[in-house]
Amino acid sequence: MNVPVMVTRRGDATAGVVLLKINRLGDGCMVLSPSTSLESGARIWLRGTGPDWVDESTADEFIERQARFDTDLWVLEIEDREGRAFVEEKIE
């Protein structure tokens, strides 16, 4: 199984949040942002672009809005037709 993953935005070398852009290659995108569960304190991923898959321009607009607030922001893009994020933490 080979799945391309690229750094599409490079933030600060020692700081900055990492967003995951899941790209189903023409069948929608989703952007995940890290957070902490208020209930358990565990790390989780939130669907920053909402519960449904969105078009790529909507995902990119979300990323650009976040980058205006966090200039140290990193973005990893995962190109996977199945929409897998390859994270162990819960996605909410």
trRosetta pair geometry for C-beta under 8 A, 3 or more apart (Angstrom, degrees):
i j d omega theta_ij theta_ji phi_ij phi_ji
3 78 6.4 16 151 -167 117 91
3 79 6.8 -178 -174 74 75 63
3 80 4.9 3 -144 -86 124 102
3 84 7.3 -76 -118 68 163 114
3 86 7.3 174 81 -44 151 140
4 78 7.6 156 92 -153 56 43
4 79 4.5 6 66 43 103 114
5 76 5.9 5 -177 179 99 106
5 77 7.0 170 -152 84 51 47
5 78 5.1 -11 -104 -102 87 71
5 79 7.6 -157 -76 17 40 71
6 76 7.1 161 80 -156 36 60
6 77 5.2 -13 59 56 88 96
6 79 7.8 30 4 -13 102 105
7 10 5.8 52 153 -76 124 83
7 74 6.9 -51 -146 -166 99 98
7 75 7.3 117 -164 79 54 56
7 76 6.0 -37 -98 -101 54 68
8 21 6.9 -33 34 33 141 136
8 75 4.8 -52 67 99 92 109
8 76 7.2 137 12 -125 84 17
8 77 4.7 47 -21 -13 130 117
9 63 7.1 172 -13 171 150 125
9 67 6.8 -103 -168 -96 155 130
9 73 6.2 -1 122 111 132 90
9 74 6.1 170 94 -153 83 32
9 75 3.8 55 32 23 107 105
10 74 6.5 7 -135 -118 31 82
11 15 7.2 -101 137 92 116 62
11 16 3.3 167 134 179 149 174
11 17 7.8 111 -37 48 173 46
11 18 8.0 -134 19 -84 134 63
11 70 7.6 -14 -125 139 136 96
11 71 7.4 139 -138 131 90 45
11 72 4.2 73 -179 168 116 49
11 73 4.9 -178 -82 72 128 21
11 74 4.2 -95 9 -54 111 72
12 15 4.3 2 84 55 134 83
12 16 4.8 153 37 -26 88 115
12 71 7.9 70 -37 108 101 76
12 72 3.9 -31 3 -136 110 102
15 72 4.7 -32 104 -175 94 155
16 70 6.4 129 -138 160 77 111
16 72 3.1 -143 -80 136 99 92
16 73 5.3 -159 -166 -75 109 18
16 74 5.2 110 120 -18 124 88
17 33 6.8 18 161 -156 133 94
17 34 6.4 -158 -157 40 97 105
17 66 7.8 -91 76 169 130 123
17 70 5.8 7 22 152 108 165
17 72 7.5 101 13 95 60 91
17 73 5.7 -17 60 -117 83 73
17 74 7.0 -154 96 33 40 78
18 34 6.7 50 61 -14 77 123
18 73 8.0 146 -94 -166 27 59
18 74 4.5 -24 -106 76 72 112
18 75 7.5 160 -160 -89 58 24
18 76 6.3 19 -176 -5 106 106
19 31 5.6 -2 177 -173 118 103
19 32 6.8 156 -164 76 65 50
19 33 5.4 -27 -111 -94 86 75
19 48 7.0 -33 -139 3 115 156
19 63 6.2 -176 91 -116 158 92
19 66 6.6 99 -54 95 146 161
19 73 6.6 10 -4 -172 108 106
19 74 7.1 177 23 90 66 56
19 75 4.9 -17 66 -109 99 75
19 76 7.4 -176 88 28 50 66
20 31 7.0 156 81 -157 50 52
20 32 4.3 -7 58 54 103 103
20 33 8.0 -164 25 -70 73 33
20 45 7.1 -21 32 -146 127 137
20 75 7.8 158 -93 -158 18 60
20 76 5.4 -22 -112 70 66 96
20 77 7.9 142 -167 -98 52 28
20 78 6.4 6 -173 -3 99 113
20 85 5.9 78 132 -151 150 100
20 87 7.2 -125 -30 -42 168 128
21 29 6.2 -8 -176 -172 89 118
21 30 7.7 164 -155 83 47 40
21 31 5.2 -19 -101 -102 69 81
21 59 5.8 107 -143 163 107 127
21 63 6.7 -23 -74 -68 124 135
21 75 5.9 27 -13 -177 113 106
21 76 7.1 -175 26 89 74 44
21 77 4.4 -24 71 -107 109 76
21 78 7.1 173 84 23 54 66
22 29 6.3 157 82 -158 58 61
22 30 4.7 -4 53 57 109 88
22 31 7.6 -167 18 -81 72 30
22 32 6.9 51 -17 -11 107 105
22 78 5.3 -18 -113 65 62 105
22 80 6.7 -48 -160 45 88 102
22 83 5.6 70 154 -155 129 65
22 84 7.4 -170 -141 76 125 25
22 85 5.5 -68 -77 -88 130 77
23 29 5.0 -12 -104 -107 63 98
23 56 6.7 37 -127 -106 105 105
23 59 7.7 -174 -89 86 83 167
23 77 5.8 17 -8 -174 122 102
23 78 6.8 171 24 81 75 49
23 79 5.0 -29 75 -104 107 65
23 80 7.5 113 69 26 57 55
24 27 4.0 -73 118 71 120 93
24 28 5.1 19 38 63 125 69
24 29 6.8 -154 14 -77 77 46
24 53 6.7 -20 11 -144 135 142
24 80 6.9 -39 -104 88 57 54
24 81 5.6 74 -163 -140 74 37
24 82 7.5 -164 -123 41 96 12
24 83 5.0 -17 -80 -71 112 86
25 79 5.8 66 -59 -165 104 96
25 80 8.0 -175 -11 61 104 13
25 81 5.6 -47 38 -85 117 77
27 53 7.2 -9 135 152 66 158
27 81 6.8 63 31 -150 133 72
27 83 8.0 -96 98 -57 110 106
28 52 7.9 -89 -156 153 144 73
28 53 2.8 46 162 156 146 125
28 54 6.3 109 -154 45 89 22
28 55 6.9 -72 -114 -84 58 35
28 83 7.6 1 86 -94 102 122
29 49 7.2 42 108 47 83 170
29 53 6.6 120 42 -165 24 83
29 54 5.9 -49 65 71 77 73
29 55 7.0 25 21 151 99 17
29 56 5.0 93 -15 -98 138 58
29 58 7.5 171 62 69 109 86
29 59 3.8 -58 105 -36 133 155
30 47 6.0 -49 -170 -143 114 95
30 49 5.6 -154 -144 53 54 120
30 53 5.7 -77 -53 -112 96 63
30 54 6.9 116 -88 20 54 84
30 59 7.0 -107 -77 -105 7 122
30 83 7.1 59 15 -156 122 107
31 47 7.7 107 73 -166 52 51
31 48 4.4 -52 98 61 98 116
31 49 4.7 97 30 -23 90 109
31 59 5.2 149 -38 -152 105 89
31 62 5.3 -169 32 96 152 136
31 63 6.2 -161 -116 -62 151 88
32 45 4.2 9 -179 176 121 119
32 46 6.7 146 -157 69 65 38
32 47 6.4 -38 -101 -98 70 44
32 48 6.4 164 -120 -1 14 95
32 85 6.0 40 -8 -130 156 139
32 87 7.5 -141 120 0 160 150
32 91 6.4 -64 -122 -130 131 107
33 45 6.9 144 67 -158 28 69
33 46 5.3 -27 63 60 83 94
33 48 4.5 78 -10 -60 110 121
33 66 7.4 -163 -96 -118 134 152
34 43 6.3 -24 -161 -165 103 102
34 44 7.6 141 -157 80 55 41
34 45 6.1 -43 -97 -102 49 66
34 46 7.7 96 -170 14 3 83
35 43 7.6 143 80 -157 37 57
35 44 5.4 -29 72 70 87 87
35 45 7.2 131 22 -119 83 18
35 46 4.9 43 -3 -21 132 114
36 41 6.2 -12 178 -156 109 42
36 42 7.1 163 -155 82 66 27
36 43 6.2 -45 -101 -100 64 48
36 44 6.9 122 -132 20 14 85
37 40 4.6 16 95 45 134 85
37 41 6.3 -48 71 6 84 13
37 42 4.8 15 22 53 123 76
37 43 7.7 -77 -6 -20 86 3
37 44 5.0 88 -55 -19 89 126
37 90 7.5 41 -65 57 127 128
42 89 7.0 175 149 -140 103 102
42 90 7.3 69 108 17 127 111
43 89 4.9 -74 104 -114 88 150
44 89 5.4 -165 -113 158 34 114
44 90 4.8 -33 -125 73 97 89
44 91 7.2 157 -177 -96 83 23
44 92 5.5 16 163 1 134 112
45 85 6.9 -177 92 162 169 160
45 87 5.9 83 -28 88 143 161
45 89 5.8 123 -17 94 90 111
45 90 7.2 -168 28 96 74 44
45 91 4.6 -26 73 -109 106 72
45 92 7.2 158 80 22 51 66
46 91 7.8 163 -87 -160 14 60
46 92 5.7 -29 -107 72 62 88
47 50 6.0 -48 128 96 112 13
47 51 5.8 103 90 -89 157 38
47 91 6.8 71 -54 172 88 97
47 92 7.0 -126 -3 101 87 42
48 62 5.7 135 128 167 111 137
48 66 7.5 -13 -170 -59 150 138
49 54 4.9 -111 161 9 131 136
49 58 6.4 106 -152 129 123 103
49 59 5.6 -38 -80 -103 155 71
49 62 5.2 -111 -86 -34 91 166
50 54 6.9 92 47 -48 108 119
53 83 7.3 -84 -91 -113 125 139
54 58 4.0 -95 157 84 126 135
54 59 5.6 155 83 -51 110 81
55 58 5.1 96 59 6 73 103
55 59 7.4 -140 100 -4 39 89
56 59 5.5 -55 -150 38 38 113
56 60 6.1 36 154 -19 70 106
57 60 5.6 -53 -144 39 33 112
57 61 6.3 38 154 -23 65 104
58 61 5.7 -51 -147 34 31 113
58 62 6.6 35 152 -21 62 102
59 62 5.8 -53 -155 32 32 113
59 63 6.6 32 149 -18 64 105
60 63 5.5 -52 -150 35 36 114
60 64 6.4 37 152 -19 67 104
61 64 5.7 -53 -147 36 33 112
61 65 6.5 36 154 -20 64 102
62 65 5.9 -54 -152 33 31 111
62 66 6.6 28 152 -16 64 106
63 66 5.8 -58 -152 38 32 110
63 67 6.2 34 151 -23 67 107
63 73 7.8 161 -170 144 79 143
63 75 5.7 33 -148 -98 132 146
64 67 5.5 -52 -144 34 33 114
64 68 6.9 43 154 -28 62 96
65 68 5.9 -48 -159 21 34 114
65 69 7.5 17 150 -5 61 103
66 69 6.1 -66 -162 41 39 103
66 70 6.1 -23 161 34 76 106
66 73 5.9 124 125 -114 99 157
67 70 6.5 -79 -127 68 30 69
67 71 6.9 65 -179 -106 70 42
67 73 4.9 -120 -104 47 69 144
70 73 4.4 100 102 -53 104 98
78 84 7.3 -98 142 88 139 66
78 85 6.6 143 46 -131 158 42
78 86 6.6 -178 -128 19 154 115
80 83 6.1 -163 97 -44 98 12
80 84 4.9 -75 131 41 157 82
85 91 6.4 124 23 -73 157 142
87 91 7.1 111 69 -60 122 101
